């Protein structure tokens, strides 16, 4: 048995390694996005050099170059998209705008700095829960290419913090963090049911209700004032997502394209909304049933992994950065190196083919800056996304086949970190 001082030293060294890896990957991600940071994209560099990031164009689109308050102040030129993100994300942008100078370049730098802090915080939470398995997050190529493409790290750190407080038995904090996370992005809402089920299964019905109540309350406290004061603007996020067609990197788009032979999907977005909801419920229910049948006493909180995978497979929108949602859960619920590597390879394949094909599409549409551009076909992108989807299915199957000891709330020993549970995946990888 290690002496407490030795254990603390080893723990400190391991945490340092995780944080160093996170910072190194983020630094590479910043270099990868740097060619696009100034906002001068007249030469088509956003697709030629694969450095596209929403942090640049949305500075002007969301009017962060003015003193405008999201939702409360009207958008000029209403034909342009505006107020298209949830409340916390919009005001994260607003804070970044206030901290920036008068250029999209400074806006990018400020956002990148803040997002990097959030990524380091998420890695720290993960280390406290899983020790060096946090490297599934810290070393992921997905983190490199998507950390600074959008604002999803805000929701990720809130969801990861909620998971940490869940294992510490702090249900009120768990609910609040999940509610705030949902006010930034939908993803943290997927954790509410598994966490409540975990408490319920242990006979702690009141604590399950506490998580749900505080999650709803935190979300409502964040959203209701804007819904009352500026209902139409506040609802823009919901209406845009309801009306938007399938994303190019969703299976719905690939199916629509192959069946109709039309680059623009002609299927009704509202029909796909209903079908995707049914598909999500069906995939989640089958995964739940199969896991429960195989391992009746499985840790209910790990259902969060299955719900995220089911959402990514069935939703009509798979924005590029959504892959970040899954990274903490490889460390938490499926620490399978082979599946993680397969996911990363296919995810990067989607990244390369997606943004390269956008260059091809821009050339075909006569967009300035793309003359002579040569890139992959739409078929190459669809092949990559199908490959990634098959890996996600394999991850879901591996989760179903995992045999785990019942999870216990996380207890941090002095000088050491106890993982939330010990797992034996189908492949035997720990």
C-alpha positions as CSV (number, residue, x, y, z in Angstrom):
1,X,0.0,0.0,0.0
2,X,1.4,3.4,-1.0
3,X,2.0,6.0,1.7
4,X,-0.4,8.9,1.6
5,X,2.4,11.3,0.5
6,X,3.4,9.0,-2.3
7,X,-0.2,8.6,-3.5
8,X,-0.7,12.3,-3.5
9,X,2.5,12.9,-5.5
10,X,1.4,10.3,-8.0
11,X,-2.0,11.8,-8.2
12,X,-0.6,15.3,-8.7
13,X,1.7,14.0,-11.4
14,X,-1.1,12.2,-13.2
15,X,-3.3,15.3,-13.1
16,X,-0.5,17.4,-14.4
17,X,-0.1,15.0,-17.3
18,X,-3.8,15.2,-18.1
19,X,-3.8,18.9,-18.0
20,X,-0.6,19.2,-20.0
21,X,-2.1,16.9,-22.7
22,X,-5.3,19.0,-22.8
23,X,-3.4,22.3,-23.1
24,X,-1.2,20.8,-25.9
25,X,-4.1,19.6,-27.9
26,X,-5.9,22.9,-27.5
27,X,-2.8,24.8,-28.6
28,X,-2.7,22.6,-31.7
29,X,-6.4,23.3,-32.2
30,X,-5.7,27.0,-32.0
31,X,-3.0,26.7,-34.6
32,X,-5.3,24.8,-36.8
33,X,-7.9,27.5,-36.7
34,X,-5.4,30.4,-36.8
35,X,-5.5,31.0,-40.6
36,X,-9.3,31.7,-40.3
37,X,-9.1,33.9,-37.1
38,X,-8.8,37.2,-38.8
39,X,-12.0,36.8,-40.8
40,X,-10.4,37.5,-44.2
41,X,-11.9,34.5,-46.0
42,X,-11.9,36.0,-49.5
43,X,-9.6,33.4,-50.8
44,X,-11.8,30.5,-49.5
45,X,-9.3,29.5,-46.8
46,X,-12.1,28.4,-44.5
47,X,-12.5,25.2,-46.7
48,X,-9.2,25.2,-48.5
49,X,-7.3,25.0,-45.2
50,X,-10.1,23.3,-43.2
51,X,-9.9,26.1,-40.6
52,X,-13.6,27.0,-40.6
53,X,-15.0,28.3,-37.2
54,X,-18.3,29.8,-36.2
55,X,-16.5,32.1,-33.8
56,X,-15.6,34.4,-36.7
57,X,-18.7,34.9,-38.9
58,X,-21.2,35.0,-35.9
59,X,-19.4,38.0,-34.5
60,X,-21.2,40.0,-37.1
61,X,-24.2,37.7,-37.7
62,X,-25.2,37.9,-34.1
63,X,-24.3,41.6,-33.9
64,X,-21.7,41.1,-31.2
65,X,-19.8,44.0,-32.8
66,X,-22.4,46.3,-31.3
67,X,-23.8,46.7,-27.8
68,X,-26.8,44.7,-28.7
69,X,-28.4,42.5,-26.0
70,X,-29.5,39.1,-27.4
71,X,-33.2,38.7,-27.6
72,X,-33.9,42.0,-25.9
73,X,-32.7,44.3,-28.7
74,X,-34.0,43.7,-32.2
75,X,-31.8,42.5,-34.9
76,X,-31.2,44.8,-37.8
77,X,-31.7,43.2,-41.2
78,X,-34.1,40.6,-39.9
79,X,-33.6,38.5,-43.0
80,X,-30.2,37.4,-41.5
81,X,-30.0,34.8,-38.8
82,X,-29.9,36.2,-35.3
83,X,-30.5,34.9,-31.8
84,X,-30.2,31.4,-33.1
85,X,-28.6,29.9,-29.9
86,X,-29.9,29.2,-26.4
87,X,-29.7,31.8,-23.7
88,X,-26.4,30.9,-22.0
89,X,-24.6,30.5,-25.3
90,X,-25.9,33.8,-26.6
91,X,-24.8,35.6,-23.4
92,X,-21.4,33.8,-23.5
93,X,-21.0,35.4,-26.9
94,X,-22.2,38.7,-25.5
95,X,-19.6,38.6,-22.8
96,X,-16.9,37.7,-25.3
97,X,-18.0,40.7,-27.4
98,X,-17.7,43.1,-24.5
99,X,-14.2,41.7,-23.8
100,X,-13.1,42.0,-27.4
101,X,-12.0,44.9,-29.5
102,X,-13.8,46.0,-32.6
103,X,-12.8,43.0,-34.8
104,X,-13.8,39.4,-35.5
105,X,-10.2,38.5,-34.9
106,X,-10.2,39.7,-31.3
107,X,-13.6,38.1,-30.8
108,X,-12.1,34.8,-31.9
109,X,-9.1,35.2,-29.5
110,X,-11.3,36.0,-26.5
111,X,-13.7,33.1,-27.2
112,X,-10.8,30.7,-27.7
113,X,-9.2,31.7,-24.4
114,X,-12.5,31.3,-22.5
115,X,-13.3,28.0,-24.2
116,X,-9.8,26.7,-23.4
117,X,-10.4,27.4,-19.7
118,X,-13.7,25.5,-19.9
119,X,-11.9,22.5,-21.6
120,X,-9.2,22.4,-18.9
121,X,-12.0,22.5,-16.2
122,X,-13.8,19.6,-17.9
123,X,-10.5,17.6,-18.0
124,X,-10.0,18.3,-14.3
125,X,-13.5,17.1,-13.5
126,X,-12.9,14.0,-15.6
127,X,-9.6,13.3,-13.9
128,X,-11.3,13.5,-10.4
129,X,-13.8,10.9,-11.6
130,X,-11.7,8.6,-13.8
131,X,-8.1,9.3,-13.1
132,X,-6.0,9.1,-16.3
133,X,-8.9,7.8,-18.3
134,X,-9.5,11.6,-18.7
135,X,-7.0,11.3,-21.5
136,X,-9.9,10.0,-23.7
137,X,-11.0,13.6,-23.6
138,X,-7.6,15.3,-23.4
139,X,-5.9,13.6,-26.3
140,X,-8.8,13.3,-28.7
141,X,-8.3,14.6,-32.2
142,X,-12.0,15.6,-32.1
143,X,-11.0,18.1,-29.3
144,X,-8.3,19.5,-31.5
145,X,-10.5,20.2,-34.5
146,X,-13.7,21.2,-32.8
147,X,-12.8,22.9,-29.5
148,X,-12.8,26.3,-31.2
149,X,-15.4,25.7,-33.9
150,X,-18.5,26.6,-31.7
151,X,-19.4,27.1,-28.1
152,X,-20.3,23.5,-27.1
153,X,-17.5,23.3,-24.5
154,X,-19.7,25.5,-22.3
155,X,-22.4,22.9,-22.1
156,X,-19.8,20.1,-21.8
157,X,-18.1,21.6,-18.8
158,X,-21.5,22.1,-17.1
159,X,-22.6,18.5,-17.9
160,X,-19.2,17.1,-16.7
161,X,-19.4,19.2,-13.5
162,X,-22.9,17.9,-13.0
163,X,-21.6,14.3,-13.3
164,X,-18.9,15.0,-10.8
165,X,-21.4,16.5,-8.3
166,X,-23.7,13.5,-8.9
167,X,-21.0,11.1,-7.8
168,X,-20.3,13.3,-4.8
169,X,-24.0,13.0,-3.8
170,X,-24.7,16.7,-4.3
171,X,-28.0,16.4,-6.0
172,X,-29.0,20.1,-5.9
173,X,-25.8,21.1,-7.6
174,X,-26.2,18.3,-10.1
175,X,-29.7,19.5,-11.1
176,X,-28.6,23.2,-11.2
177,X,-25.6,22.4,-13.5
178,X,-27.7,20.2,-15.8
179,X,-30.4,23.0,-16.0
180,X,-27.8,25.6,-16.8
181,X,-26.1,23.2,-19.3
182,X,-29.4,22.7,-21.1
183,X,-29.8,26.5,-21.2
184,X,-26.5,26.4,-23.3
185,X,-27.2,23.3,-25.4
186,X,-29.6,20.4,-25.5
187,X,-27.0,17.7,-24.7
188,X,-27.0,18.0,-20.8
189,X,-30.7,17.4,-20.8
190,X,-30.0,13.8,-21.9
191,X,-28.3,13.2,-18.5
192,X,-31.3,14.1,-16.3
193,X,-33.2,10.8,-16.8
194,X,-30.2,8.5,-16.2
195,X,-29.1,10.4,-13.1
196,X,-32.6,10.3,-11.7
197,X,-33.0,6.7,-12.5
198,X,-29.8,5.9,-10.6
199,X,-31.1,7.6,-7.5
200,X,-34.6,6.0,-7.9
201,X,-33.1,2.5,-8.3
202,X,-31.2,2.9,-5.0
203,X,-34.5,3.7,-3.3
204,X,-33.8,7.5,-3.2
205,X,-36.9,8.8,-4.8
206,X,-36.8,12.1,-3.1
207,X,-33.2,12.7,-4.3
208,X,-34.2,11.7,-7.9
209,X,-37.0,14.3,-7.7
210,X,-34.5,16.9,-6.4
211,X,-32.2,16.5,-9.4
212,X,-35.2,16.8,-11.8
213,X,-36.7,19.8,-9.9
214,X,-33.5,21.8,-9.7
215,X,-32.7,21.1,-13.4
216,X,-36.1,22.4,-14.5
217,X,-35.8,25.3,-12.1
218,X,-32.4,26.4,-13.2
219,X,-33.4,26.1,-16.9
220,X,-36.6,28.1,-16.2
221,X,-34.9,30.8,-14.2
222,X,-32.5,31.3,-17.1
223,X,-35.0,31.2,-19.9
224,X,-38.4,32.5,-18.6
225,X,-37.4,36.2,-18.2
226,X,-36.4,36.2,-21.9
227,X,-39.4,34.2,-23.0
228,X,-41.6,36.8,-21.3
229,X,-39.7,39.9,-22.3
230,X,-39.0,38.9,-25.9
231,X,-40.9,35.7,-26.7
232,X,-40.5,35.8,-30.5
233,X,-36.7,36.4,-30.4
234,X,-36.3,33.9,-27.6
235,X,-38.2,31.2,-29.6
236,X,-35.9,31.7,-32.7
237,X,-33.6,28.9,-31.6
238,X,-36.6,26.5,-31.4
239,X,-38.3,27.6,-34.6
240,X,-35.0,27.5,-36.6
241,X,-34.2,24.0,-35.5
242,X,-37.7,22.8,-36.1
243,X,-37.8,24.2,-39.6
244,X,-34.2,23.4,-40.8
245,X,-33.7,20.6,-43.2
246,X,-31.4,17.6,-42.4
247,X,-27.8,18.4,-41.8
248,X,-25.3,17.2,-44.5
249,X,-23.6,14.9,-41.9
250,X,-26.8,13.2,-40.7
251,X,-28.1,9.8,-41.8
252,X,-31.4,11.5,-42.7
253,X,-29.6,13.6,-45.3
254,X,-27.7,10.7,-46.8
255,X,-30.9,8.7,-47.1
256,X,-32.8,11.6,-48.6
257,X,-30.0,12.3,-51.1
258,X,-29.7,8.6,-52.2
259,X,-33.5,8.1,-52.5
260,X,-34.4,11.3,-54.3
261,X,-31.1,11.9,-56.1
262,X,-31.3,15.6,-55.1
263,X,-28.6,17.5,-53.4
264,X,-31.2,19.6,-51.6
265,X,-33.3,17.3,-49.4
266,X,-36.9,17.7,-50.4
267,X,-38.4,15.8,-47.5
268,X,-40.5,17.8,-45.0
269,X,-38.4,18.9,-42.0
270,X,-41.4,18.5,-39.8
271,X,-41.9,14.9,-40.9
272,X,-38.3,14.2,-40.3
273,X,-38.6,15.8,-36.8
274,X,-41.3,13.3,-35.9
275,X,-39.5,10.3,-37.5
276,X,-36.3,11.2,-35.8
277,X,-38.0,11.5,-32.4
278,X,-39.6,8.0,-32.9
279,X,-36.2,6.6,-34.0
280,X,-34.4,8.1,-31.0
281,X,-37.0,6.7,-28.6
282,X,-36.8,3.3,-30.3
283,X,-33.0,3.1,-30.3
284,X,-32.8,4.2,-26.6
285,X,-35.6,1.8,-25.5
286,X,-34.0,-1.2,-27.3
287,X,-30.6,-0.3,-25.8
288,X,-32.1,0.0,-22.3
289,X,-34.0,-3.3,-22.7
290,X,-31.0,-5.2,-24.0
291,X,-28.7,-3.9,-21.3
292,X,-31.2,-4.5,-18.5
293,X,-31.8,-8.0,-19.8
294,X,-28.1,-8.8,-19.9
295,X,-27.1,-7.0,-16.7
296,X,-30.2,-6.3,-14.6
297,X,-28.2,-4.4,-12.0
298,X,-26.3,-2.2,-14.4
299,X,-25.4,1.3,-13.3
300,X,-28.3,3.4,-14.5
301,X,-26.3,6.6,-14.8
302,X,-24.4,5.0,-17.7
303,X,-27.6,5.1,-19.8
304,X,-26.5,8.7,-20.5
305,X,-23.9,7.3,-22.9
306,X,-26.5,5.3,-24.8
307,X,-28.8,8.3,-25.0
308,X,-26.1,10.5,-26.5
309,X,-25.2,7.9,-29.0
310,X,-28.8,7.3,-29.9
311,X,-29.3,11.1,-30.4
312,X,-26.3,11.4,-32.6
313,X,-27.5,8.5,-34.8
314,X,-31.1,9.5,-35.2
315,X,-31.2,13.3,-35.0
316,X,-31.6,15.2,-38.3
317,X,-28.8,17.6,-37.2
318,X,-25.3,16.4,-36.4
319,X,-23.3,19.6,-36.3
320,X,-19.6,19.1,-36.5
321,X,-18.9,19.9,-32.8
322,X,-21.5,17.5,-31.5
323,X,-18.9,14.8,-31.4
324,X,-17.3,16.6,-28.4
325,X,-20.4,15.6,-26.4
326,X,-19.3,11.9,-26.5
327,X,-15.6,12.4,-25.4
328,X,-16.2,12.5,-21.6
329,X,-18.4,9.5,-21.8
330,X,-15.7,7.3,-23.4
331,X,-13.8,8.0,-20.1
332,X,-16.8,7.5,-17.9
333,X,-18.8,4.7,-19.4
334,X,-17.0,3.0,-22.3
335,X,-13.2,3.1,-21.9
336,X,-12.6,0.9,-24.9
337,X,-9.4,2.0,-26.7
338,X,-10.3,0.2,-30.0
339,X,-13.7,1.8,-30.3
340,X,-12.4,5.2,-29.3
341,X,-9.7,5.1,-31.9
342,X,-12.2,3.9,-34.5
343,X,-14.6,6.7,-33.6
344,X,-11.7,9.3,-33.8
345,X,-10.6,8.0,-37.2
346,X,-14.1,8.1,-38.7
347,X,-14.9,11.4,-37.0
348,X,-11.8,13.1,-38.5
349,X,-12.7,11.5,-41.9
350,X,-16.1,13.2,-41.6
351,X,-14.4,16.5,-40.7
352,X,-12.0,16.4,-43.7
353,X,-14.6,15.3,-46.2
354,X,-17.3,17.7,-44.9
355,X,-15.4,20.9,-45.0
356,X,-13.6,19.9,-48.2
357,X,-16.9,19.2,-49.9
358,X,-18.2,22.5,-48.8
359,X,-15.4,24.0,-50.8
360,X,-16.5,21.9,-53.8
361,X,-20.0,23.0,-53.3
362,X,-18.9,26.7,-53.1
363,X,-17.0,26.2,-56.4
364,X,-20.0,24.8,-58.1
365,X,-22.1,27.7,-56.9
366,X,-19.6,30.2,-58.2
367,X,-18.6,31.6,-54.8
368,X,-15.6,33.9,-55.2
369,X,-12.3,32.4,-53.9
370,X,-13.1,28.8,-55.0
371,X,-12.0,28.9,-58.6
372,X,-10.1,25.7,-59.4
373,X,-10.9,24.2,-56.0
374,X,-10.7,20.4,-56.1
375,X,-12.1,18.3,-53.3
376,X,-14.0,15.1,-52.5
377,X,-17.4,14.4,-53.7
378,X,-20.6,14.3,-51.7
379,X,-20.4,10.5,-51.9
380,X,-17.0,10.5,-50.0
381,X,-18.6,12.6,-47.2
382,X,-21.6,10.2,-47.0
383,X,-19.2,7.2,-46.9
384,X,-17.3,8.7,-44.0
385,X,-20.5,9.6,-42.1
386,X,-21.9,6.0,-42.6
387,X,-18.6,4.6,-41.3
388,X,-18.8,6.9,-38.3
389,X,-22.4,5.8,-37.7
390,X,-21.4,2.1,-37.8
391,X,-18.8,2.8,-35.2
392,X,-21.4,4.5,-33.0
393,X,-23.6,1.5,-33.4
394,X,-20.7,-0.7,-32.4
395,X,-20.2,1.6,-29.3
396,X,-23.8,1.1,-28.4
397,X,-23.5,-2.7,-28.7
398,X,-20.4,-2.7,-26.6
399,X,-22.2,-0.6,-23.9
400,X,-25.0,-3.2,-24.0
401,X,-22.6,-6.0,-23.6
402,X,-20.6,-4.4,-20.8
403,X,-20.8,-6.2,-17.5
404,X,-20.2,-3.8,-14.6
405,X,-20.3,-3.9,-10.9
406,X,-23.0,-1.6,-9.5
407,X,-21.8,2.0,-9.5
408,X,-21.2,3.7,-6.1
409,X,-21.1,7.5,-5.6
410,X,-17.5,8.7,-6.1
411,X,-15.4,9.0,-2.9
412,X,-12.2,10.8,-3.1
413,X,-9.5,9.4,-0.8
414,X,-6.7,11.6,0.4
415,X,-4.1,11.3,-2.2
416,X,-6.0,9.1,-4.6
417,X,-8.9,9.1,-7.1
418,X,-11.5,6.3,-7.1
419,X,-13.1,5.7,-10.6
420,X,-16.9,5.6,-10.6
421,X,-16.9,1.9,-11.3
422,X,-14.8,-0.9,-12.7
423,X,-15.7,-2.1,-16.2
424,X,-15.2,-5.1,-18.3
425,X,-16.1,-4.2,-21.8
426,X,-17.0,-6.9,-24.4
427,X,-13.5,-6.7,-25.7
428,X,-11.9,-7.0,-22.3
429,X,-10.4,-3.6,-22.5
430,X,-10.3,-1.7,-19.2
